């Protein structure tokens, strides 16, 4: 059963009231305070204090401080005036009960309005993050299209230049062939002319056929043989068959085991998308890639857009929950957004996936311990936080920043123990 506090002291000015509640024999560490514009209730086990104030106050500006066995309130009046007393005098039980119920209802309505306002703000932030992500994506797509267009123009210009050079080369070859044909004709004419010179003036002399030969042959017949040219090449079509492949590299340059592993992971990711993520059906193929989402989240985190980065990491984790860097980066987002318990969960999951501990994952394990330790310290769990910082120091003993932070946590723990 609670003990009602009857002893208190108060003083006032025209605009504020200063109330002091002494708690004898109790070490005040925390108090449950409920305050509206005309109702004040303080619960500090085993004590209880309740007051129906003389006039309304501004509960949004009023403050409370706890320390040295005293709870000290600074209550700002809504209207500048001097009160006759702290509480409402000459009020019957029914009026006091009505004021209590009215204060509770008003507090519930205020809480409901604040919750609704937070929900609306959250939706606006989510919408803004989505719009920002779409803008970044559109800018990236436009940049890629511009690069493709420039490359296309460059290749087209090079192809036109090559065609022009080929035409000039063919023209030169044709001119050269014509010249060679003319030279060949000239040589043939010269040979025919030389072969006809000895026959002039002896056209009436009859030559006897040579023994052992049939028919009559000229003695100059061997010099009149026409030069035989090679026949032109016949045209043909060569058929080439290529091995069907997913990757652009030829089969002789590929690493089959790694390609099969990559294809297996991509197929698994596509099955996950088709079964669990119906809302991602309109996304492009590269947007369903966890690595692409991780890079996008890193860019958004670098620009300070933590909500959009968190959204990208969430989708990447749903596509592939075996990448420790996704949990590690998402823990950093949770720290920025003050989602401390989720930061602890993601850091722990990253440490589970970073096994076995090898030199290649030392940096990632240090970050996981530091981020989880930071979240513990912000939750005032300094002992657990110190354990994580010491684990990070064991991995990287030369890191002066981690050593300095660990020393600060030790001082905090010692100061807490001395106060207790």
C-alpha positions as CSV (number, residue, x, y, z in Angstrom):
1,X,0.0,0.0,0.0
2,X,1.5,3.4,-1.0
3,X,2.3,6.1,1.6
4,X,0.9,9.5,0.8
5,X,3.4,12.4,0.8
6,X,1.9,15.3,2.9
7,X,5.1,17.2,3.5
8,X,6.2,19.5,0.7
9,X,7.4,23.1,0.2
10,X,6.6,25.5,-2.5
11,X,7.1,29.1,-3.6
12,X,5.9,31.1,-6.6
13,X,6.5,34.0,-8.8
14,X,4.0,35.7,-11.1
15,X,4.8,33.2,-13.9
16,X,6.1,30.0,-12.2
17,X,5.7,27.7,-9.2
18,X,8.6,25.9,-7.6
19,X,7.6,22.7,-5.8
20,X,10.0,20.5,-3.7
21,X,9.1,17.0,-2.5
22,X,11.6,15.6,0.1
23,X,11.8,11.8,0.3
24,X,13.4,10.8,3.6
25,X,15.1,7.5,3.8
26,X,14.6,6.7,0.0
27,X,17.4,6.9,-2.6
28,X,15.6,8.5,-5.6
29,X,16.7,7.0,-8.9
30,X,13.6,7.2,-11.0
31,X,10.0,8.4,-10.6
32,X,6.8,7.9,-12.5
33,X,5.4,11.4,-13.1
34,X,2.0,12.1,-14.6
35,X,1.2,15.8,-15.2
36,X,-1.5,17.7,-17.1
37,X,-2.5,21.3,-17.0
38,X,-4.2,21.0,-13.6
39,X,-3.3,17.6,-12.2
40,X,0.0,16.3,-10.9
41,X,0.8,12.8,-9.7
42,X,4.2,11.4,-8.6
43,X,4.8,7.7,-7.8
44,X,8.1,6.9,-6.1
45,X,7.7,3.5,-4.4
46,X,6.6,3.4,-1.6
47,X,5.5,7.1,-1.7
48,X,2.7,8.6,-3.7
49,X,2.0,12.3,-4.2
50,X,-1.2,13.8,-5.8
51,X,-2.3,17.4,-6.3
52,X,-5.1,19.2,-8.0
53,X,-3.4,22.5,-8.8
54,X,-4.9,25.9,-8.1
55,X,-4.8,27.1,-11.7
56,X,-3.8,25.6,-15.1
57,X,-0.1,25.3,-15.9
58,X,1.8,24.7,-19.2
59,X,2.7,21.0,-18.9
60,X,4.8,21.1,-22.1
61,X,7.3,23.6,-20.6
62,X,7.3,22.4,-17.0
63,X,10.2,20.3,-15.8
64,X,11.2,17.9,-13.0
65,X,14.6,17.2,-11.5
66,X,15.5,14.2,-9.2
67,X,18.6,14.2,-7.0
68,X,19.8,14.2,-3.4
69,X,16.6,12.7,-2.1
70,X,14.5,15.5,-3.5
71,X,12.1,15.8,-6.5
72,X,12.1,19.4,-7.6
73,X,9.4,20.7,-10.0
74,X,9.3,23.9,-12.0
75,X,5.7,24.6,-13.1
76,X,5.1,27.4,-15.5
77,X,1.7,29.1,-15.2
78,X,-0.5,29.7,-18.2
79,X,-1.6,33.1,-16.9
80,X,0.5,35.4,-14.9
81,X,-1.0,35.6,-11.4
82,X,-0.3,34.9,-7.8
83,X,-2.0,31.7,-6.4
84,X,-3.6,31.6,-2.9
85,X,-2.5,28.0,-2.5
86,X,-0.8,25.2,-4.3
87,X,-3.9,23.0,-4.5
88,X,-7.5,23.7,-5.2
89,X,-9.1,24.4,-1.8
90,X,-12.7,23.6,-0.7
91,X,-13.3,21.0,-3.4
92,X,-15.6,18.1,-2.7
93,X,-14.7,14.5,-3.6
94,X,-17.0,14.4,-6.7
95,X,-15.2,17.5,-8.1
96,X,-11.8,16.0,-7.3
97,X,-12.8,12.7,-9.0
98,X,-14.1,14.6,-12.0
99,X,-10.9,16.5,-12.3
100,X,-8.8,13.3,-12.1
101,X,-10.9,11.6,-14.8
102,X,-10.8,14.7,-17.0
103,X,-7.0,14.9,-16.6
104,X,-6.6,11.2,-17.6
105,X,-8.9,11.5,-20.6
106,X,-7.1,14.6,-21.7
107,X,-3.8,12.8,-21.4
108,X,-5.1,9.9,-23.4
109,X,-6.4,12.2,-26.1
110,X,-3.0,14.0,-26.2
111,X,-1.1,10.7,-26.4
112,X,-3.4,9.6,-29.2
113,X,-2.8,12.9,-31.1
114,X,1.0,12.6,-30.6
115,X,0.8,8.9,-31.9
116,X,-1.2,10.0,-34.9
117,X,1.3,12.8,-35.6
118,X,4.2,10.4,-35.3
119,X,2.5,8.0,-37.7
120,X,1.9,10.8,-40.2
121,X,5.5,12.0,-39.8
122,X,6.7,8.5,-40.3
123,X,4.6,8.1,-43.5
124,X,5.9,11.4,-44.8
125,X,9.5,10.3,-44.1
126,X,8.9,7.0,-45.7
127,X,7.4,8.7,-48.8
128,X,10.3,11.1,-48.9
129,X,12.8,8.3,-48.7
130,X,11.0,6.5,-51.5
131,X,11.0,9.6,-53.6
132,X,14.7,10.2,-52.9
133,X,15.5,6.6,-53.8
134,X,13.5,7.0,-57.0
135,X,15.3,10.2,-57.9
136,X,18.7,8.7,-57.3
137,X,17.7,5.7,-59.3
138,X,16.4,7.9,-62.2
139,X,19.6,9.9,-62.1
140,X,21.7,6.7,-62.2
141,X,19.6,5.3,-65.0
142,X,20.0,8.6,-67.0
143,X,23.7,8.6,-66.4
144,X,24.0,5.0,-67.7
145,X,21.9,5.8,-70.7
146,X,24.1,8.8,-71.5
147,X,27.2,6.7,-71.2
148,X,25.6,4.1,-73.5
149,X,24.6,6.8,-76.0
150,X,28.1,8.2,-76.0
151,X,29.7,4.8,-76.5
152,X,27.2,4.0,-79.3
153,X,28.1,7.2,-81.1
154,X,31.8,6.5,-80.6
155,X,31.4,3.0,-82.0
156,X,29.3,4.3,-85.0
157,X,32.0,6.9,-85.8
158,X,34.7,4.2,-85.7
159,X,32.6,1.9,-87.9
160,X,32.0,4.7,-90.5
161,X,35.7,5.5,-90.5
162,X,36.6,1.8,-90.9
163,X,34.1,1.5,-93.8
164,X,35.6,4.6,-95.5
165,X,39.2,3.1,-95.1
166,X,38.0,-0.2,-96.5
167,X,36.5,1.6,-99.6
168,X,39.7,3.5,-100.2
169,X,41.7,0.3,-99.8
170,X,39.5,-1.5,-102.3
171,X,39.7,1.4,-104.7
172,X,43.5,1.4,-104.5
173,X,43.5,-2.4,-105.1
174,X,41.3,-2.0,-108.1
175,X,43.5,0.7,-109.5
176,X,46.6,-1.4,-108.9
177,X,44.9,-4.4,-110.6
178,X,44.0,-2.3,-113.6
179,X,47.6,-1.1,-113.9
180,X,48.9,-4.6,-113.6
181,X,46.5,-5.8,-116.3
182,X,47.6,-2.9,-118.6
183,X,51.3,-3.9,-118.0
184,X,50.5,-7.5,-118.7
185,X,48.8,-6.6,-122.0
186,X,51.7,-4.4,-123.0
187,X,54.1,-7.3,-122.3
188,X,52.0,-9.7,-124.4
189,X,52.0,-7.2,-127.3
190,X,55.7,-6.9,-127.1
191,X,56.2,-10.7,-127.2
192,X,53.9,-11.0,-130.2
193,X,55.7,-8.2,-132.0
194,X,59.1,-9.9,-131.4
195,X,57.8,-13.3,-132.6
196,X,56.5,-11.8,-135.9
197,X,59.8,-9.9,-136.8
198,X,61.8,-13.0,-138.1
199,X,58.9,-14.2,-140.3
200,X,58.9,-11.0,-142.4
201,X,60.4,-11.6,-145.9
202,X,60.3,-15.4,-145.6
203,X,56.6,-15.8,-146.0
204,X,57.1,-17.8,-149.3
205,X,59.6,-20.3,-147.9
206,X,58.0,-23.6,-147.1
207,X,59.2,-25.2,-144.0
208,X,59.6,-29.0,-143.8
209,X,58.0,-30.7,-140.9
210,X,60.3,-31.9,-138.2
211,X,60.9,-35.6,-138.1
212,X,59.0,-37.4,-135.4
213,X,56.3,-34.8,-135.2
214,X,52.8,-34.9,-136.7
215,X,51.7,-31.9,-138.8
216,X,53.5,-28.7,-139.6
217,X,54.7,-26.6,-136.6
218,X,56.4,-23.2,-136.7
219,X,59.9,-23.1,-135.2
220,X,58.7,-20.1,-133.1
221,X,55.6,-21.9,-131.6
222,X,57.2,-22.3,-128.2
223,X,57.6,-18.5,-127.9
224,X,53.9,-17.8,-128.7
225,X,52.4,-19.6,-125.7
226,X,50.0,-17.5,-123.8
227,X,50.6,-16.8,-120.2
228,X,48.1,-18.8,-118.1
229,X,46.4,-16.7,-115.3
230,X,44.9,-18.5,-112.2
231,X,41.1,-18.8,-112.1
232,X,39.2,-16.5,-109.8
233,X,38.4,-17.8,-106.3
234,X,34.9,-19.3,-105.9
235,X,32.6,-17.8,-103.2
236,X,31.5,-20.0,-100.3
237,X,29.6,-19.7,-97.0
238,X,31.3,-20.9,-93.8
239,X,28.9,-21.9,-91.0
240,X,30.1,-21.3,-87.4
241,X,28.3,-22.7,-84.3
242,X,28.7,-21.1,-80.9
243,X,28.2,-22.7,-77.5
244,X,25.2,-21.2,-75.8
245,X,26.3,-19.4,-72.6
246,X,24.8,-17.0,-70.0
247,X,28.1,-15.2,-69.5
248,X,29.7,-13.0,-72.3
249,X,33.1,-14.6,-71.9
250,X,34.0,-17.6,-74.1
251,X,34.0,-21.0,-72.5
252,X,37.7,-21.4,-72.7
253,X,38.3,-18.3,-70.5
254,X,35.6,-19.1,-67.9
255,X,35.7,-20.6,-64.5
256,X,32.8,-23.1,-64.5
257,X,32.6,-23.8,-60.8
258,X,32.3,-20.1,-59.8
259,X,29.8,-19.4,-62.6
260,X,27.6,-22.3,-61.5
261,X,27.7,-21.1,-57.9
262,X,26.7,-17.5,-59.0
263,X,23.9,-18.9,-61.2
264,X,22.6,-21.0,-58.3
265,X,22.6,-18.0,-55.9
266,X,20.8,-15.9,-58.5
267,X,18.2,-18.6,-59.0
268,X,17.7,-18.9,-55.3
269,X,17.2,-15.1,-55.0
270,X,14.7,-15.1,-57.9
271,X,12.7,-17.9,-56.2
272,X,12.7,-15.9,-53.0
273,X,11.5,-12.8,-54.8
274,X,8.7,-14.7,-56.6
275,X,7.4,-16.5,-53.5
276,X,7.9,-13.9,-50.7
277,X,8.2,-10.5,-52.2
278,X,5.2,-9.9,-54.4
279,X,5.6,-6.2,-54.1
280,X,8.9,-6.4,-56.0
281,X,7.5,-7.8,-59.2
282,X,7.8,-4.4,-61.0
283,X,11.5,-4.0,-60.2
284,X,14.2,-4.5,-62.8
285,X,16.5,-7.4,-62.7
286,X,19.5,-5.5,-61.3
287,X,17.2,-4.1,-58.6
288,X,16.6,-7.6,-57.3
289,X,20.3,-8.1,-56.7
290,X,21.4,-7.9,-53.0
291,X,24.9,-6.5,-54.0
292,X,23.2,-3.7,-56.0
293,X,20.9,-2.9,-53.1
294,X,23.9,-2.9,-50.7
295,X,25.7,-0.4,-52.9
296,X,22.6,1.8,-53.1
297,X,22.2,1.7,-49.3
298,X,25.8,2.7,-48.9
299,X,25.3,5.7,-51.1
300,X,22.2,6.8,-49.3
301,X,23.9,6.4,-45.9
302,X,26.8,8.5,-47.1
303,X,24.4,11.3,-48.0
304,X,22.7,11.1,-44.5
305,X,19.4,9.5,-45.8
306,X,19.4,6.8,-43.2
307,X,15.7,5.8,-43.6
308,X,16.2,5.1,-47.3
309,X,19.5,3.3,-46.6
310,X,17.6,1.1,-44.0
311,X,14.9,0.3,-46.6
312,X,17.6,-0.8,-49.1
313,X,19.3,-3.0,-46.6
314,X,16.0,-4.6,-45.5
315,X,15.2,-5.6,-49.1
316,X,18.8,-6.9,-49.5
317,X,18.5,-9.0,-46.3
318,X,15.2,-10.5,-47.5
319,X,16.8,-11.4,-50.8
320,X,20.0,-12.9,-49.2
321,X,20.2,-13.4,-45.4
322,X,23.7,-14.9,-45.5
323,X,25.7,-11.7,-46.1
324,X,27.2,-10.4,-42.8
325,X,27.9,-6.9,-44.3
326,X,24.2,-6.3,-44.9
327,X,23.5,-6.8,-41.1
328,X,26.6,-4.8,-40.2
329,X,25.5,-1.8,-42.4
330,X,21.9,-2.0,-41.2
331,X,23.2,-1.9,-37.6
332,X,24.9,1.4,-38.4
333,X,21.5,2.7,-39.7
334,X,19.7,1.6,-36.6
335,X,22.3,3.4,-34.4
336,X,21.8,6.6,-36.4
337,X,18.0,6.3,-36.0
338,X,18.3,5.3,-32.3
339,X,16.8,1.8,-32.8
340,X,19.3,0.5,-30.2
341,X,17.8,-3.0,-29.7
342,X,17.7,-3.7,-33.4
343,X,21.3,-2.5,-33.7
344,X,22.3,-5.1,-31.1
345,X,20.4,-7.8,-33.0
346,X,22.0,-7.0,-36.4
347,X,25.5,-6.7,-34.9
348,X,25.1,-10.1,-33.2
349,X,23.8,-11.7,-36.4
350,X,26.8,-10.3,-38.3
351,X,29.2,-11.8,-35.7
352,X,27.4,-15.2,-36.2
353,X,28.0,-15.0,-39.9
354,X,31.6,-13.9,-39.6
355,X,32.7,-17.3,-38.6
356,X,35.3,-18.7,-38.5
357,X,37.4,-15.7,-37.4
358,X,40.1,-15.2,-40.0
359,X,42.4,-12.3,-40.9
360,X,40.1,-11.3,-43.9
361,X,37.1,-10.6,-41.7
362,X,39.0,-8.8,-38.8
363,X,37.8,-5.4,-39.8
364,X,34.2,-6.5,-40.0
365,X,34.3,-8.2,-36.6
366,X,35.8,-5.1,-35.0
367,X,33.0,-2.9,-36.5
368,X,30.3,-5.4,-35.3
369,X,31.7,-5.4,-31.7
370,X,32.0,-1.6,-31.6
371,X,28.5,-1.0,-32.9
372,X,27.0,-3.5,-30.5
373,X,29.0,-2.0,-27.6
374,X,27.9,1.5,-28.6
375,X,24.2,0.4,-28.5
376,X,24.7,-1.2,-25.1
377,X,26.3,1.9,-23.7
378,X,23.5,4.1,-25.0
379,X,21.1,1.8,-23.2
380,X,23.2,2.4,-20.1
381,X,24.3,-1.3,-20.1
382,X,27.9,-0.3,-19.6
383,X,29.2,-3.7,-18.5
384,X,28.0,-5.4,-21.7
385,X,29.3,-2.5,-23.8
386,X,32.7,-2.8,-22.2
387,X,32.9,-6.5,-23.0
388,X,32.3,-5.7,-26.7
389,X,34.9,-2.9,-26.8
390,X,37.5,-5.3,-25.1
391,X,36.7,-7.9,-27.7
392,X,37.3,-5.4,-30.5
393,X,40.6,-4.4,-28.8
394,X,41.7,-8.1,-28.7
395,X,41.2,-8.2,-32.5
396,X,42.8,-4.8,-33.2
397,X,45.0,-3.9,-30.2
398,X,46.6,-1.0,-32.0
399,X,43.4,1.0,-32.4
400,X,43.8,4.0,-30.1
401,X,40.2,5.3,-30.6
402,X,38.6,2.0,-29.4
403,X,41.1,1.9,-26.5
404,X,40.2,5.5,-25.5
405,X,36.4,4.7,-25.6
406,X,36.9,1.6,-23.6
407,X,38.7,3.6,-20.9
408,X,35.8,6.1,-20.7
409,X,33.3,3.2,-20.2
410,X,35.5,1.9,-17.4
411,X,35.4,5.3,-15.7
412,X,31.6,5.4,-16.1
413,X,31.2,1.9,-14.5
414,X,33.5,2.9,-11.6
415,X,31.6,6.2,-11.0
416,X,28.3,4.2,-11.0
417,X,29.6,1.7,-8.5
418,X,30.8,4.6,-6.2
419,X,27.4,6.3,-6.3
420,X,25.7,3.0,-5.3
